[in-house]
Amino acid sequence: SRKGHKMNIRKNAREGELISSSYLTETYKQIQDGKRFLVYRLKPEYAHNEACIKALSEEFASGKTWQHPHILKYGCMIENEQGIYIEMEPLNVTTLEKLIYENPSFVTDDKEIERIINEVTEAVDYLHKQGFCHLNLHPGNIFLTKNGHQVKLAHPLFFYLKSSVVQHITSNEYTAPELFSGKVIEDP
């Protein structure tokens, strides 16, 4: 165990297991009717923010068209009393953050790390060719299949840059440096 580092993994009866939390969003593992899937939603404090809802809807509309083996597939958008959410493809995944936390020696496997970096790079390159910047790469947002550790990248920040809560997305240690420059970010 690593001193001073806590995993942000918790159970929630309505949502399942929280596996990733980012600036404005959370991703949960859920099992319903014996089927496993991921749920991606705005954090409760942003669930009714019109700009964030619009950004999540835009992400879904674009994400639904992406076809890449290292990008998590978008399923459908659903609304309930907690707001809108996206069901993602049914996979058993963990985050790179959790994998390293549970097995610190994992990072000493140079071939495995190189493969993961290559898969992340391929996914980011694909997004750039589609006209989108990810701007949200961090170990808690790089999903890996539990069987084989295949990368499944998710949740680009690009769509949220125009939202009224943009000031909340530039404090993370993994934030893309160009977000701190104060310059307008243009499509690649």
C-alpha positions as CSV (number, residue, x, y, z in Angstrom):
1,S,0.0,0.0,0.0
2,R,1.2,3.5,-0.8
3,K,1.2,6.0,2.1
4,G,-0.7,9.2,1.6
5,H,-2.6,8.0,-1.4
6,K,-6.3,7.1,-1.2
7,M,-8.3,5.6,-4.0
8,N,-11.5,7.4,-4.9
9,I,-13.5,4.2,-5.3
10,R,-16.8,3.9,-3.4
11,K,-20.1,2.1,-3.7
12,N,-23.3,3.8,-4.3
13,A,-26.5,1.8,-4.2
14,R,-28.1,3.7,-7.1
15,E,-25.0,3.9,-9.3
16,G,-22.9,0.9,-8.6
17,E,-19.2,1.2,-8.0
18,L,-17.5,4.6,-8.8
19,I,-14.4,3.7,-10.8
20,S,-13.4,7.1,-12.1
21,S,-14.0,10.7,-11.1
22,S,-12.9,13.7,-13.2
23,Y,-13.4,17.4,-13.3
24,L,-17.2,17.4,-14.0
25,T,-18.1,13.7,-14.4
26,E,-18.1,10.3,-12.7
27,T,-18.0,6.8,-14.2
28,Y,-19.6,3.9,-12.4
29,K,-19.7,0.1,-13.0
30,Q,-23.2,-1.3,-12.8
31,I,-24.7,-4.7,-13.1
32,Q,-28.3,-4.9,-14.1
33,D,-30.2,-8.0,-15.1
34,G,-26.8,-9.8,-15.0
35,K,-25.3,-7.5,-17.6
36,R,-22.3,-5.3,-16.8
37,F,-22.0,-1.8,-18.2
38,L,-20.5,1.6,-17.4
39,V,-22.5,4.6,-16.6
40,Y,-21.0,8.0,-17.3
41,R,-22.7,11.1,-15.8
42,L,-22.2,14.6,-14.6
43,K,-21.3,15.0,-10.9
44,P,-24.4,15.9,-8.9
45,E,-23.4,19.5,-8.5
46,Y,-23.4,19.9,-12.3
47,A,-26.2,17.5,-13.2
48,H,-28.7,20.4,-13.8
49,N,-26.2,22.9,-15.2
50,E,-27.5,23.7,-18.8
51,A,-24.0,24.3,-20.2
52,C,-22.7,21.0,-18.8
53,I,-25.8,19.1,-20.0
54,K,-25.2,20.5,-23.5
55,A,-21.6,19.5,-23.4
56,L,-22.4,16.0,-22.3
57,S,-25.0,15.7,-25.1
58,E,-22.4,17.0,-27.6
59,E,-19.9,14.5,-26.3
60,F,-22.4,11.7,-26.7
61,A,-23.4,12.8,-30.3
62,S,-19.8,12.8,-31.4
63,G,-18.7,9.8,-29.3
64,K,-21.4,7.7,-30.8
65,T,-19.7,7.9,-34.2
66,W,-16.2,7.0,-33.0
67,Q,-15.0,3.6,-34.0
68,H,-11.6,2.8,-32.6
69,P,-10.5,-0.3,-30.7
70,H,-8.9,1.8,-27.9
71,I,-11.8,4.2,-27.3
72,L,-14.7,3.2,-25.1
73,K,-17.9,2.9,-27.2
74,Y,-20.9,5.1,-26.3
75,G,-24.1,3.2,-26.0
76,C,-27.2,5.3,-25.3
77,M,-28.1,8.5,-23.4
78,I,-30.7,8.1,-20.7
79,E,-32.4,10.5,-18.3
80,N,-33.6,9.8,-14.8
81,E,-34.3,11.8,-11.6
82,Q,-30.5,12.3,-11.1
83,G,-30.1,13.9,-14.6
84,I,-28.8,12.5,-17.9
85,Y,-26.2,9.8,-18.2
86,I,-24.5,7.8,-20.9
87,E,-24.4,4.0,-20.9
88,M,-21.0,2.9,-22.3
89,E,-20.1,-0.5,-23.8
90,P,-20.5,-3.5,-21.5
91,L,-16.9,-4.3,-20.4
92,N,-15.2,-5.3,-17.3
93,V,-12.6,-2.6,-16.8
94,T,-10.5,-1.0,-14.2
95,T,-8.5,2.3,-14.4
96,L,-4.8,2.5,-14.8
97,E,-4.8,4.4,-11.5
98,K,-6.4,1.5,-9.7
99,L,-4.2,-1.1,-11.4
100,I,-1.1,0.7,-10.3
101,Y,-2.4,1.3,-6.8
102,E,-3.3,-2.4,-6.3
103,N,-0.1,-3.6,-8.1
104,P,2.7,-1.0,-8.0
105,S,5.1,-3.4,-9.6
106,F,3.0,-3.2,-12.8
107,V,4.9,-0.1,-13.8
108,T,8.2,-2.1,-13.9
109,D,6.9,-4.1,-16.9
110,D,8.5,-2.0,-19.7
111,K,6.8,-4.0,-22.5
112,E,3.3,-3.7,-21.0
113,I,3.8,0.0,-20.2
114,E,5.0,0.7,-23.8
115,R,2.0,-1.2,-25.2
116,I,-0.4,0.9,-23.1
117,I,1.3,4.1,-24.1
118,N,1.1,3.1,-27.8
119,E,-2.6,2.3,-27.4
120,V,-3.3,5.6,-25.7
121,T,-1.4,7.4,-28.5
122,E,-3.3,5.6,-31.2
123,A,-6.6,6.6,-29.5
124,V,-5.6,10.2,-29.1
125,D,-4.3,10.3,-32.8
126,Y,-7.7,9.0,-33.9
127,L,-9.5,11.7,-31.9
128,H,-7.3,14.3,-33.5
129,K,-8.1,13.0,-36.9
130,Q,-11.8,13.3,-36.0
131,G,-11.2,17.0,-35.0
132,F,-11.2,16.6,-31.2
133,C,-8.6,17.2,-28.5
134,H,-8.8,14.9,-25.5
135,L,-7.2,17.2,-22.9
136,N,-8.2,14.9,-20.1
137,L,-5.6,12.1,-20.0
138,H,-4.8,10.9,-16.5
139,P,-4.5,7.4,-14.8
140,G,-8.0,7.6,-13.5
141,N,-9.4,8.2,-17.0
142,I,-7.5,5.5,-18.9
143,F,-9.6,2.4,-18.6
144,L,-8.0,-1.1,-19.1
145,T,-9.9,-4.3,-19.7
146,K,-9.5,-6.6,-16.8
147,N,-8.7,-9.4,-19.3
148,G,-5.6,-8.4,-21.2
149,H,-5.3,-4.8,-20.1
150,Q,-6.4,-3.4,-23.5
151,V,-6.8,0.4,-23.4
152,K,-10.2,1.9,-23.6
153,L,-9.8,5.7,-23.5
154,A,-12.8,7.8,-22.5
155,H,-14.2,11.2,-21.7
156,P,-12.5,13.9,-23.6
157,L,-12.6,17.3,-21.9
158,F,-12.8,19.2,-25.3
159,F,-16.7,19.5,-25.1
160,Y,-16.7,21.1,-21.7
161,L,-14.3,24.0,-22.4
162,K,-17.2,26.3,-23.3
163,S,-19.3,25.5,-20.2
164,S,-19.8,28.1,-17.4
165,V,-17.9,25.9,-15.0
166,V,-14.6,25.8,-17.0
167,Q,-12.7,27.4,-14.1
168,H,-13.2,24.1,-12.2
169,I,-11.3,22.0,-14.8
170,T,-7.9,23.5,-14.6
171,S,-6.7,22.4,-11.1
172,N,-5.8,18.8,-11.6
173,E,-2.2,17.7,-11.7
174,Y,-2.8,16.0,-15.1
175,T,-4.5,19.0,-16.8
176,A,-3.2,19.6,-20.3
177,P,-0.7,22.5,-20.1
178,E,-2.4,24.4,-22.9
179,L,-5.4,24.9,-20.6
180,F,-3.2,27.1,-18.3
181,S,-2.0,29.3,-21.1
182,G,-5.1,31.4,-21.3
183,K,-5.1,31.1,-25.1
184,V,-8.0,29.8,-27.1
185,I,-7.7,26.1,-27.9
186,E,-8.5,25.4,-31.5
187,D,-9.4,22.2,-33.2
188,P,-6.3,20.2,-34.3
